[in-house]
Every structure is written in C-alpha cells, then in structure tokens.
Amino acid sequence: MNNKPIHIIGGGMAGSEAAWQIASAGVKVVLHEMRPVRTTDAHHTDKCAELVCSNSFRSDDAEYNAVGLLHEEMRRANSLIMRCGDAARVPAGSALAVDREAFSEAVTKALHEHPNITVERGEVAGLPPEEWDSVIVATGPLTSPALTEAIKKLTNEEHLAFFDAIAPIVFRESIDMSRAWFQSRYDKPGPGGTGKDYINCAMDKAQYEAFINALITAEKTEFKEWEKNTPYFEGCLPIEVMAARGIDTLRWGPMKPVGLTNPYNPTVKSHAIVQLRQDNALGTLFNLVGFQTKMKYADQTRVLKMIPGLENAEFARLGGIHRNTFINSPKLLDPTLKLKAMPRLRFAGQITGCEGYVESAAVGLMAGRFAAAEALGQGITAPPVTTAMGALLNHITTGADAETFQPMNVNFGLFPPISDDIHGRDRKKAYTSRALTDFDGWLKVWKAAA
C-alpha cells in the first residue's frame, strides 16, 4: 500500500467526485483548487462543483434515458455529486435540476469535513511536482494557461477546443404572469415536480419571425483571431447560431411548442414557446432553457424583452460564452484514464472530452476509484462497457476515432447493441436493465477487493 496522498488538480464536478471516492476508500487526498487565488472567465464563487452553464443534470429517467441511467449508476456507487444534487433538487419535470448555490455549498462542506481530504487553495502552475506520484488532472474546460501549455509540451499535441455558452437568468417577480403560465411539457410531473414546473411564454408567427430577425441582426461578441476557427459544441449552441441555420430551427429546438397549451388562448396552437426553468430552491430565479447566447449585453436585454411575458424582465445574470479545452483522449489516455506520456497523471472530467455535468462527475468517479485501487494495491477493473459509465469510458479512451474526436454526452449509441428484435421504448428499457445488472456485478467486485 502506498501511504502518499493522491493529488487532484481542480475542484469542479470531476475533481470533487474523485476526491470523495478516494477518501471513501480510506486513502488520503489533497484537492487543489485555484479559485479564489486565481479566477476564471466563467466562475462567480470559490465553491467546489460550481455550476456555470445551467442548473440541470438533464433527465432523471433511469429506465428509458441514458443520462438518467448514469444518474442511477452513480447513486449506487456512493456519488457525492448525486447525493448533493438530490438534496438540492428544484422542480423540473422529469429532469433533475438543482439550486446552484445550495448544491455547491453542500459539496464544498462535505469535502472540507471529510477527515481524509485536505483542500488547498492556489494554482498548480505547470506540471505537478515529481514527488506527487499519483495525480488526477480534473481542471475542466477552463484549465489555467500555465497547465495547458505544460500538457501541450508533454503530449506534443495541440488542444482541441470548442465554445460553450451560458443562458441568462431572470428574476421571477419580473415575469408577467398575465401572459406567461406554469406547465411542464405534456404535463409530465417527473420525480421532482408537479407537472407545472416550467414558466412558458408563447409567440405567434409574427412575434417569432420578428424575434428571429432580431437575434440574427443583434451585435455579437467578437472572437479573438486565434479563436476564430474554434467550433461550437453542437449540444450547447448559442440561440443566434441556431437561428441563422433557418427560420424554423429554434421552434423545433428549444422553442418547440408541442405538449403545451396556452391557457390565455387555448384554441389556437402557439407558433413557438420559450420555457424558463426554476434555478434556485426559493423559486426567485428562472433560467431561459436552451437560450445560451453570445449577444452583447445591451442587445441581449433588448432582444430577450421581445419575448411575451418578459417585456419588463430583470436579469440576475446575462448570457455569455467561453472557450473550452479538451485533450485528444483516445490517443493520449489508456483505459484507466492514465496519460500514456506520463502515467503518474490521470485525467478526468470535461478536459477528457466528455460533455455534461453528470458525465464529468462520472469520469471523476471512475478516475478516483482507479487511483484509490492502485494506492491500495488492488487490481483495477473498469465498469462493463454495457453500463453507462463503461460506455462513456470506452468512448473516451478507445472507442472514438482520434482523428475526429469531439465532446460527447452519454447516449445509447455508445452502448454495445442489443437484439434487433427489440424496438422503441422496449429497446431503451433493455439497455438500462442490462446496464444496471452488469453495474451491480461490477460493484460487487469492488466490494470484494476492498
């Protein structure tokens, strides 16, 4: 057994989860978080696991949805992120959305109180010291420039990068509820809601077309010369980029009107509908769902106030955009997330090219368990590829094409196929049933080793 602590660089979703898993295995861990000593372009606090882009962990349906399945696997594996997420839940239909502040406070408190965890504030500028013989790099998409350059030199690889955007948040009291209404799509209640969890703002065709024209002509944030060839992540496109792809793109995306009925005009089908999701436990803040944007602040306020019900909206936070970095993991990492060029380093979270809060935390969970097992002299067994965690790990480390590697959310397309005779919802249920059976078997192997 190695008595040296495991060092984790980065106290985001992945780093926090990795620290929890290592400490829970009885191994000492030092968690290095550079905030508030060094800030980032996107974070607002110095808390661990701060949620930047959204407050949603997406679907919590473990029977028919791949991300919901990932939630359940993490819960079964004693995930701190899922425990705190469940405790900070706010209404969001079938999705798991959280009060951002309560969530990050709970994660930070749990880490500081664990006897096996030491949290150190300050930047690790460059590669970690040689005496740190087990390190997890979980610096996320906003890795500091010094560490970024060190990794570039070590791997002889340029970082891949993409732009990620942030949605605006509105004060609930400034929304005109004589025009907007509460309803979940298809009145679906989900585990954390009532079926009336979203605020909806309807548009007719003329209002929608005027809104689209305003989006396209609004003044946007200009990219620096070295950023101009950086792509967007397709799962988090700015609304104005979607609008430029065609007049109907938004109303078949985040503004789709299906499954919702305007109580003020129930006989007429809305042309498009904007939804707002509760952002905190008090219900005083709501974010515009799918409304990531790179519009400049003045135009952002002007254009968003064209939405019926938001004419007098007051914004707690306007949207923004930031550049994310990630490594070419299929080329650079081994199946246990170790960097081939320097095996004392493991990578976890969004820097590996997974996309999404829960995916990042799940990779952190696996990296933490692998590092702890190694420190304890135990064999490392990866979760089966038939599970959500295993499928994600396989995609990151071996399954994806290194030449075309791009960030990826967990989805059933990453899983080994099942019988062609099973279709529709039954097929999804077959994936999740197989996954949970195999995942429970994997957990038994870990418990036996411990």
C-alpha positions in Angstrom: 0.0 0.0 0.0 1.2 3.5 -0.9 0.8 5.9 2.0 1.3 9.0 0.0 -1.8 11.1 -0.7 -3.3 11.3 -4.1 -3.4 14.8 -5.5 -6.3 16.2 -7.5 -6.0 19.4 -9.5 -9.4 21.1 -9.9 -12.4 21.2 -7.5 -15.1 21.1 -10.1 -17.6 18.3 -10.7 -15.0 15.7 -11.6 -12.4 16.7 -9.1 -14.9 16.8 -6.2 -16.3 13.4 -7.1 -12.8 11.9 -7.5 -11.8 13.2 -4.1 -14.9 11.8 -2.4 -14.4 8.3 -4.0 -10.7 8.2 -2.9 -11.4 9.4 0.6 -14.3 7.0 1.0 -11.9 4.1 0.1 -9.7 5.2 3.1 -6.9 6.9 1.1 -5.7 10.4 1.8 -6.3 13.0 -0.9 -5.2 16.6 -1.4 -7.6 18.6 -3.6 -6.1 21.7 -5.2 -8.5 24.4 -6.3 -7.0 27.6 -7.7 -10.1 29.8 -7.0 -10.2 32.3 -5.4 -6.4 32.8 -5.7 -6.8 32.7 -9.5 -10.3 33.3 -11.0 -11.7 32.1 -14.4 -13.8 33.8 -17.0 -16.9 31.8 -16.1 -17.0 31.1 -12.4 -18.5 33.5 -9.8 -17.6 31.8 -6.5 -14.8 29.9 -4.9 -17.0 26.9 -4.1 -16.3 23.4 -5.3 -18.5 22.0 -8.0 -19.9 25.4 -9.0 -22.4 25.0 -11.9 -21.7 27.5 -14.6 -23.8 27.0 -17.7 -27.0 25.5 -16.4 -28.6 24.1 -13.2 -29.9 21.0 -14.9 -28.4 17.5 -14.7 -30.9 16.6 -17.5 -33.2 13.6 -17.5 -33.5 11.6 -14.3 -35.4 8.7 -16.0 -33.2 5.7 -15.3 -35.5 3.3 -17.3 -35.6 5.0 -20.7 -32.8 7.6 -20.8 -29.0 7.2 -20.9 -28.2 10.2 -18.7 -30.9 9.1 -16.2 -29.2 5.7 -16.2 -25.9 7.3 -15.5 -27.6 9.1 -12.5 -28.7 5.8 -11.1 -25.3 4.1 -11.6 -23.6 7.0 -9.7 -26.1 6.8 -6.9 -25.3 3.1 -6.5 -21.6 4.0 -6.4 -21.9 6.4 -3.5 -21.6 9.5 -5.6 -21.3 12.8 -3.7 -22.4 14.8 -6.7 -25.7 12.8 -7.0 -26.3 12.9 -3.2 -25.9 16.7 -3.1 -27.9 17.1 -6.4 -30.8 15.1 -5.0 -30.7 17.2 -1.8 -30.7 20.5 -3.7 -33.4 19.4 -6.2 -35.8 22.0 -7.6 -38.9 21.3 -9.7 -38.0 20.5 -13.3 -40.5 17.9 -14.6 -38.7 14.6 -15.4 -35.3 16.3 -15.2 -33.0 16.7 -12.2 -32.3 20.4 -11.7 -30.7 21.9 -8.6 -30.4 25.1 -6.6 -26.9 26.0 -7.7 -25.9 27.7 -4.5 -27.2 25.0 -2.2 -25.6 22.3 -4.3 -22.1 23.7 -4.4 -22.3 24.7 -0.8 -23.2 21.1 0.1 -20.4 19.6 -2.0 -17.8 22.0 -0.5 -19.0 21.3 3.0 -18.8 17.5 2.6 -15.2 17.8 1.1 -14.0 20.1 3.9 -15.4 17.9 6.6 -14.1 14.5 5.4 -11.1 13.5 7.5 -9.2 12.1 4.5 -9.5 15.2 2.4 -7.3 18.3 2.5 -8.4 21.2 0.3 -5.6 23.6 -0.7 -6.3 26.8 -2.5 -3.8 28.0 -5.2 -2.9 27.4 -8.8 -0.8 24.4 -9.8 1.2 26.3 -12.5 2.5 23.7 -14.9 3.1 20.0 -14.4 2.7 18.8 -10.8 5.9 18.2 -8.8 7.7 14.9 -9.4 7.1 13.8 -5.8 3.4 13.6 -6.5 3.4 10.1 -7.8 -0.4 9.8 -8.3 -2.3 12.8 -9.7 -5.7 13.4 -11.2 -6.0 16.4 -13.5 -9.6 17.5 -13.3 -9.2 21.1 -14.3 -12.2 21.1 -16.6 -12.7 23.2 -19.7 -11.2 26.3 -18.1 -7.7 24.8 -17.4 -5.2 27.6 -16.5 -2.9 28.7 -19.3 0.3 27.5 -17.5 -1.0 24.0 -17.1 -2.4 24.0 -20.6 0.9 24.8 -22.1 2.7 22.2 -19.9 0.3 19.5 -21.2 0.8 20.6 -24.8 4.6 20.3 -24.5 4.3 16.9 -22.7 2.0 15.3 -25.2 3.2 17.1 -28.4 -0.5 17.7 -29.1 -2.4 20.8 -29.7 -5.5 21.0 -27.5 -8.8 20.6 -29.3 -11.3 23.3 -28.3 -14.8 24.4 -28.6 -17.0 27.3 -27.5 -19.6 26.8 -24.8 -22.3 29.3 -23.9 -24.3 30.3 -20.8 -28.0 31.0 -20.6 -29.5 34.1 -19.0 -31.3 34.1 -15.6 -34.4 36.2 -14.9 -35.9 37.3 -11.6 -39.2 35.5 -11.2 -41.0 38.6 -9.9 -40.2 40.5 -13.1 -42.1 37.9 -15.3 -45.6 39.0 -16.4 -47.7 36.0 -15.4 -50.8 37.5 -17.0 -49.1 36.4 -20.3 -46.9 33.5 -19.1 -48.1 30.3 -17.4 -46.8 27.3 -15.5 -46.8 23.9 -17.3 -44.5 21.0 -18.0 -44.4 19.6 -21.5 -47.2 17.1 -21.8 -47.9 17.8 -18.1 -45.2 15.4 -17.2 -44.5 15.6 -13.5 -41.3 13.6 -13.1 -39.7 12.8 -9.7 -39.0 16.4 -8.8 -42.1 18.3 -10.0 -45.8 18.6 -10.3 -46.4 18.8 -14.0 -46.4 22.6 -13.8 -42.7 23.2 -13.3 -41.8 25.5 -16.2 -42.8 29.1 -17.0 -44.0 29.3 -20.6 -44.0 32.3 -22.9 -45.9 31.8 -26.2 -45.3 33.5 -29.5 -47.5 33.8 -32.6 -45.8 33.6 -36.1 -45.3 37.3 -36.5 -43.7 37.6 -33.0 -41.5 34.6 -33.6 -40.2 35.9 -37.0 -39.5 39.4 -35.6 -37.6 37.7 -32.7 -35.6 35.6 -35.1 -34.7 38.6 -37.2 -33.6 40.5 -34.0 -31.4 37.5 -33.0 -29.6 37.4 -36.3 -29.0 41.1 -36.6 -28.0 41.7 -32.9 -24.4 42.6 -32.1 -22.4 39.6 -31.0 -19.3 39.1 -29.0 -16.3 39.1 -31.3 -13.7 36.3 -31.1 -10.0 36.9 -30.9 -8.0 36.0 -34.0 -6.7 32.7 -32.5 -10.3 31.7 -31.6 -11.9 32.1 -35.0 -11.5 28.5 -36.1 -12.8 27.1 -32.9 -16.1 25.2 -33.3 -19.2 25.2 -31.1 -20.3 22.2 -29.1 -23.4 21.1 -31.0 -25.2 20.3 -27.8 -24.9 23.8 -26.5 -25.2 26.2 -29.5 -26.0 29.9 -29.0 -29.5 30.7 -30.0 -28.4 33.2 -32.6 -26.3 30.5 -34.3 -29.3 28.2 -34.4 -31.4 31.0 -35.7 -29.0 31.6 -38.6 -29.4 28.0 -39.7 -33.0 28.5 -40.7 -36.2 30.3 -39.7 -37.7 27.2 -38.0 -34.6 25.8 -36.4 -35.4 27.3 -32.9 -39.0 26.4 -32.9 -38.1 22.8 -33.5 -35.4 23.1 -30.8 -35.6 24.9 -27.5 -38.7 26.9 -28.6 -40.8 23.9 -29.8 -44.5 24.4 -28.9 -45.5 20.7 -28.7 -47.1 19.4 -25.5 -48.0 22.8 -24.2 -51.4 24.7 -24.2 -51.6 28.5 -23.7 -54.4 28.9 -21.2 -55.0 32.5 -22.4 -55.7 31.3 -25.9 -56.3 27.5 -25.7 -58.0 27.1 -29.1 -55.0 28.5 -31.1 -51.8 26.5 -31.3 -48.7 28.6 -30.4 -46.2 29.0 -33.2 -43.2 28.9 -30.7 -42.8 28.8 -26.9 -39.9 29.9 -24.7 -39.6 27.9 -21.4 -38.0 29.1 -18.2 -36.8 26.6 -15.5 -36.5 27.3 -11.8 -32.9 28.0 -10.9 -32.9 28.1 -7.1 -34.9 26.5 -4.2 -36.6 29.8 -3.3 -38.1 29.9 -6.8 -37.0 33.5 -7.2 -34.7 32.9 -10.2 -35.6 31.2 -13.5 -33.2 30.5 -16.4 -34.2 30.5 -20.1 -34.0 26.9 -21.2 -31.7 26.4 -24.2 -31.0 30.1 -24.6 -27.2 30.2 -24.5 -26.1 33.3 -26.2 -23.1 35.3 -27.3 -25.1 38.5 -27.9 -23.6 41.6 -26.3 -25.3 42.6 -23.1 -27.2 45.6 -24.5 -28.7 43.7 -27.4 -29.2 40.7 -25.3 -31.5 42.6 -22.9 -33.3 44.3 -25.9 -33.9 41.1 -27.8 -35.0 38.9 -24.8 -37.5 41.5 -23.8 -39.3 40.9 -27.1 -40.5 37.5 -25.6 -44.1 37.9 -24.5 -44.1 38.0 -20.7 -40.6 39.2 -20.4 -41.1 42.8 -21.6 -40.2 44.0 -18.1 -37.8 41.2 -17.3 -34.9 42.0 -14.9 -31.8 39.8 -15.3 -29.9 38.3 -12.4 -27.3 37.2 -15.0 -27.0 37.7 -18.7 -25.7 35.0 -21.0 -22.1 34.6 -22.1 -19.6 32.4 -23.9 -16.3 30.9 -23.0 -13.7 28.7 -24.7 -13.4 25.2 -23.5 -10.3 23.0 -23.9 -10.1 19.2 -24.0 -7.4 16.7 -24.9 -7.4 14.0 -27.6 -8.2 11.3 -25.1 -8.4 8.3 -27.4 -4.9 9.0 -28.5 -3.4 10.2 -25.2 -5.1 8.1 -22.4 -5.0 4.4 -21.5 -8.2 2.5 -20.5 -7.8 3.6 -16.8 -7.5 7.3 -17.8 -3.7 7.4 -17.3 -1.7 9.7 -19.6 0.5 7.5 -21.7 3.3 10.0 -21.8 3.4 10.3 -18.0 1.5 7.5 -16.3 1.5 9.2 -12.8 -1.1 11.5 -14.3 -4.7 10.6 -14.8 -7.3 12.9 -16.4 -11.0 13.3 -15.5 -14.0 15.4 -16.4 -14.6 17.7 -19.3 -10.9 18.0 -20.2 -11.1 14.4 -21.3 -13.8 15.2 -23.9 -16.9 14.1 -22.1 -19.7 16.7 -22.1 -22.2 17.5 -19.4 -22.1 17.9 -15.6 -23.0 14.3 -14.8 -20.7 12.8 -17.4 -17.8 14.9 -16.0 -18.6 13.7 -12.5 -18.9 10.1 -13.6 -15.4 10.2 -15.2 -14.2 11.7 -12.0 -15.8 8.9 -10.0 -14.0 6.3 -12.2 -10.7 8.1 -12.0 -11.0 8.3 -8.3 -11.8 4.6 -7.9 -8.9 3.6 -10.2 -6.4 5.8 -8.3 -7.6 4.5 -4.9 -7.4 0.9 -6.0 -3.9 1.5 -7.3 -2.8 3.1 -4.0 -4.3 0.2 -2.0 -2.5 -2.4 -4.2 -5.8 -3.7 -5.6 -6.5 -4.7 -9.2 -8.3 -2.1 -11.3 -11.5 -3.3 -13.0 -13.3 -0.9 -15.3 -17.1 -0.9 -15.4 -18.5 -3.1 -18.2 -19.0 -1.4 -21.5 -22.7 -2.4 -21.3 -23.1 0.2 -18.5 -23.4 4.0 -18.9 -20.1 4.6 -17.1 -18.3 1.8 -19.0 -19.7 3.0 -22.4 -18.6 6.6 -21.6 -15.1 5.4 -20.5 -14.7 3.2 -23.6 -15.7 6.1 -25.9 -13.2 8.4 -24.3 -10.3 6.1 -24.1 -10.6 3.6 -27.0 -13.9 3.7 -28.8 -13.8 7.1 -30.5 -11.8 7.9 -33.6 -8.8 10.1 -32.5 -8.8 11.9 -35.9 -12.4 13.2 -35.4 -12.8 13.1 -31.6 -15.3 15.7 -30.3 -17.0 16.2 -26.9 -19.8 13.7 -26.3 -22.8 13.3 -23.9 -23.7 9.8 -22.8 -26.2 8.2 -25.1 -27.4 4.7 -26.1 -25.3 4.9 -29.3 -22.2 4.4 -27.2 -23.5 1.1 -25.8 -23.0 -2.4 -27.4 -26.1 -3.2 -29.4 -28.8 -5.5 -28.2 -31.2 -7.7 -30.2 -32.6 -6.2 -33.4 -35.9 -7.7 -32.4 -36.4 -5.2 -29.7 -37.7 -1.7 -30.7 -38.8 1.7 -29.4 -39.1 2.1 -25.6 -38.6 -1.6 -25.1 -35.2 -1.3 -26.6 -34.2 1.6 -24.3 -35.5 -0.4 -21.3 -33.5 -3.4 -22.4 -30.3 -1.2 -22.5 -31.0 0.1 -18.9 -31.9 -3.3 -17.4 -28.8 -4.9 -18.8 -26.7 -2.0 -17.6 -27.9 -2.0 -14.0 -27.5 -5.7 -13.7 -23.9 -5.5 -15.0 -23.2 -2.4 -12.9 -24.3 -4.1 -9.7 -22.0 -7.0 -10.6 -19.1 -4.6 -11.0 -19.8 -3.0 -7.6 -19.6 -6.5 -6.0 -16.1 -7.0 -7.5 -15.0 -3.7 -5.9 -16.5 -4.5 -2.6 -14.9 -7.9 -2.6 -11.5 -6.3 -3.4 -11.9 -3.9 -0.5 
